[in-house]
Amino acid sequence: MLSFSRVVACSRTCSRFLGLSLGTASLCAAGANIALLFPNWDVTYLMRGLIGKHAMLGSGLWGGGLMVLLAATLISMTGSFSKSAPCLQVLTALLSSGLALLGAVISFVTSGVALKDGPFCMFDVSSFNQTQAWKFGYPFKDLHNRNYLYDRSLWTSVCLEPSKAVVWHVAFFSILLCISLLQLLLVAIHLVNSILGLFCSFCEKH
């Protein structure tokens, strides 16, 4: 049977691992959001203001990115004072978990809405209202009877510019969605680990 001191030591190691994992995930989220600002790695769309609102919101940068990165730093620090200052451990665990949870949820919700609305691209308006004109917008948002995520034939026939706009949008927002889910899972593990470490710290003293 494991002793309390060994469990506490394992809890500290787990905190460092969780901090590192969350930090890595936050950098990946920031990278995915940056990619969304440069469709096909073309800077002209950003310079012309032709980037969708979901990507411009930057939830992967400041939500799943910066907020989670700060939380990851706090989580890594938790193991340093888990034995000498259990109350400080509780405060840090709550603060870091709340910060990471908020950032991950913001990124998750934004990514989900972005996938639902579809990409911001140039499309032929005549396909919808018989008026010959091209404009930038969200063509898939008005397709109530067809879901572009399941109908791959729409991926190349609707969006005219940027090229492969749908693939770019779906790929990187799906990555952000998966990263935010992973972050939520790591936050849940961190809470369990913190409670276990705190309990064993108190038991070790008695």
SULSULZI-V628213 format. One record per pair of residues at least 4 apart in sequence whose ideal C-beta (glycine too) atoms are under 8 Angstrom apart, sorted by the first residue. I is the first residue (numbers start at 1). J is the second residue. Records with the same first field share a line. If there is no record, write none. Layout:
I=J ; J
This chain:
2=6 ; 7 ; 10
3=7
4=8 ; 200 ; 201 ; 203 ; 204
5=9 ; 204
6=10
7=11 ; 196 ; 197 ; 200
8=12 ; 82 ; 83 ; 197 ; 200 ; 201 ; 204
9=13
10=14
11=15 ; 79 ; 82 ; 193 ; 194 ; 196 ; 197 ; 200
12=16 ; 78 ; 79 ; 80 ; 82 ; 197
13=17 ; 79
14=18 ; 189 ; 193 ; 197
15=19 ; 75 ; 76 ; 78 ; 79 ; 82 ; 190 ; 193 ; 194 ; 197
16=20 ; 76 ; 79
17=21
18=22 ; 72 ; 75 ; 186 ; 189 ; 190 ; 193
19=23 ; 72 ; 73 ; 74 ; 75 ; 76 ; 77 ; 78
20=24 ; 72 ; 76
21=25 ; 72 ; 186
22=26 ; 68 ; 69 ; 71 ; 72 ; 75 ; 100 ; 183 ; 186 ; 187 ; 190
23=27 ; 68 ; 69 ; 72 ; 73 ; 76
24=28
25=29 ; 64 ; 68 ; 179 ; 182 ; 183 ; 186
26=30 ; 64 ; 65 ; 66 ; 67 ; 68 ; 69 ; 72 ; 103 ; 183
27=31 ; 65 ; 69
28=32 ; 175 ; 179
29=33 ; 60 ; 61 ; 63 ; 64 ; 65 ; 68 ; 107 ; 176 ; 179 ; 180 ; 183
30=34 ; 60 ; 61 ; 64 ; 65 ; 66
31=35
32=36 ; 60 ; 172 ; 173 ; 175 ; 176 ; 179
33=37 ; 55 ; 58 ; 59 ; 60 ; 61 ; 64 ; 65 ; 172 ; 176
34=38 ; 61
35=168 ; 172
36=51 ; 52 ; 54 ; 55 ; 60 ; 168 ; 169 ; 172 ; 173
37=46 ; 51 ; 55 ; 56
38=42 ; 43 ; 45 ; 46
39=45 ; 51 ; 162 ; 165 ; 168
40=162 ; 163 ; 164 ; 168
42=162
43=47
44=48
45=50 ; 51 ; 162
46=50 ; 51
50=120 ; 136
51=55 ; 56 ; 120
52=56 ; 114 ; 119 ; 120 ; 138 ; 169
53=57 ; 120
54=59 ; 110 ; 111 ; 113 ; 114 ; 117 ; 173
55=114 ; 120
57=110
58=62 ; 63
59=63 ; 64 ; 106 ; 107 ; 109 ; 110 ; 111 ; 176
60=64 ; 65 ; 107 ; 110 ; 111 ; 176 ; 179
61=65 ; 66
62=66 ; 67 ; 103
63=67 ; 68 ; 102 ; 103 ; 104 ; 106 ; 107 ; 110
64=68 ; 103 ; 104 ; 106 ; 107 ; 108 ; 176 ; 179 ; 180 ; 183
65=69 ; 103
66=70 ; 103
67=71 ; 99 ; 100 ; 102 ; 103 ; 106
68=72 ; 99 ; 100 ; 103 ; 104 ; 183
69=73
70=74 ; 99
71=75 ; 95 ; 96 ; 97 ; 99 ; 100 ; 103 ; 187
72=76 ; 96 ; 100
73=77
74=78 ; 92 ; 95 ; 96 ; 99
75=92 ; 93 ; 96 ; 100 ; 190
77=81 ; 92
78=82 ; 89 ; 92 ; 93 ; 96 ; 194 ; 197
81=85 ; 88 ; 89 ; 92
82=86 ; 89 ; 197 ; 198 ; 201
83=201 ; 204
85=89
86=90 ; 198 ; 201 ; 202
87=91
88=92
89=93 ; 194 ; 197 ; 198 ; 201
90=94 ; 194 ; 198
91=95
92=96
93=97 ; 190 ; 191 ; 194 ; 198
94=98
95=99
96=100 ; 190
97=101 ; 187 ; 190 ; 191 ; 194
98=102
99=103
100=104 ; 183 ; 186 ; 187 ; 190
101=105 ; 184 ; 187
102=106
103=107 ; 183
104=108 ; 180 ; 183 ; 184 ; 187
105=109 ; 180 ; 184
106=110
107=111 ; 176 ; 179 ; 180 ; 183
108=112 ; 177 ; 180 ; 181 ; 184
109=113
110=114 ; 176
111=115 ; 173 ; 174 ; 176 ; 177 ; 180
112=116 ; 177
113=117
114=169 ; 173
115=149 ; 169 ; 170 ; 173 ; 174 ; 177
117=138 ; 140 ; 141
118=138 ; 139 ; 140 ; 141 ; 148 ; 166 ; 169
119=138 ; 140 ; 159 ; 165 ; 166 ; 168 ; 169 ; 170
120=136 ; 137 ; 138 ; 165 ; 169
121=136 ; 137 ; 139 ; 158 ; 159 ; 160 ; 161 ; 162 ; 165 ; 166
122=134 ; 135 ; 136 ; 159 ; 160 ; 161
123=127 ; 134 ; 135 ; 136 ; 137 ; 139 ; 158 ; 159 ; 160
124=132 ; 133 ; 134 ; 160
125=129 ; 131 ; 132 ; 133 ; 134 ; 135
126=130 ; 131 ; 132 ; 133
127=139 ; 158
128=139 ; 142
134=160
137=141
138=142
139=143 ; 158 ; 159
140=148 ; 154 ; 158
143=147 ; 148 ; 154
146=151 ; 154
147=151
148=154 ; 155 ; 158 ; 166
149=170
153=157
154=158 ; 166
155=159 ; 166 ; 167
156=166
158=166
159=165 ; 166
161=165
162=168
164=168
165=169
166=170
167=171
168=172
169=173
170=174
171=175
172=176
173=177
174=178
175=179
176=180
177=181
178=182
179=183
180=184
181=185
182=186
183=187
184=188
185=189
186=190
187=191
188=192
189=193
190=194
191=195
192=196
193=197
194=198
195=199
196=200
197=201
198=202
199=203
200=204
201=205
202=206
